[in-house]
Amino acid sequence: MSTSPQPAAARVRVCKTVDVPRNGMRCFVVGGCPVLIANVEGDFYAIADTCTHANGSLSSGRLDPAAKTVECPEHAAIFDLKSGEALAYPAERPVAAYRLKVEGDDLHVCVETD
């Protein structure tokens, strides 16, 4: 029985912690993909920035710090910042969620590589 090799993960420095305001979010391109980084009361989360319903930019949407969710500006789909899970219609598929590491004042996102 053969198994496929697992993709390796690379840690990419994305920005400084001060680049994402408290209870705010920004989009960064990481490995060619748009990634939303959110700062919720000093805790950072990273998910894919593109809505799985209509390709809206989630970083242009509304952040709900209390629920740790983001609402797409196109059709109000809601995604969980921790898991990327789609929580509200019309989105039915999750967005990718990325591991994020804070080192000093730098934010690093872990992305898969071939």
C-alpha positions, -999 to +999 in steps of 0.1 A: +000+000+000+015+033-010+007+067+005+010+101-011+036+123+004+021+151+026+028+186+014+053+205+035+044+236+055+064+268+051+062+296+076+060+330+058+065+363+076+035+384+066+036+416+086+041+432+120+014+429+147+008+467+146-001+464+109-035+448+118-054+471+142-071+458+173-106+445+163-096+450+126-085+430+097-064+432+065-057+412+034-021+401+026-010+380-004+008+349+010+022+324-015+001+340-043-031+336-023-051+364-006-052+358+032-073+377+057-056+384+090-078+395+118-069+409+152-096+402+178-086+417+211-050+409+205-055+374+193-047+369+156-065+346+131-057+338+094-082+325+068-085+327+031-098+361+021-121+349-008-157+339+000-166+305-012-200+317-024-194+346-047-157+353-044-161+385-024-132+398-004-138+390+032-114+417+044-138+442+029-166+428+050-177+432+087-157+417+116-177+406+146-151+405+174-175+390+200-184+361+178-150+358+161-166+359+127-164+378+094-193+387+072-188+388+034-198+422+019-214+405-012-242+384+002-237+384+040-222+348+043-205+344+077-173+326+084-156+315+116-122+331+120-108+300+139-118+272+116-129+289+083-163+272+087-192+287+068-218+296+094-245+314+074-261+309+040-255+315+011-219+301+017-220+263+021-183+256+019-156+267+044-126+289+035-091+277+043-079+284+079-042+289+084-019+284+114-006+317+125+024+322+147+034+354+165+072+358+170+080+390+188+061+416+168+061+396+136+031+375+123+039+343+103+014+323+084+020+286+078+012+276+042+016+243+023+042+239-003+046+213-030 
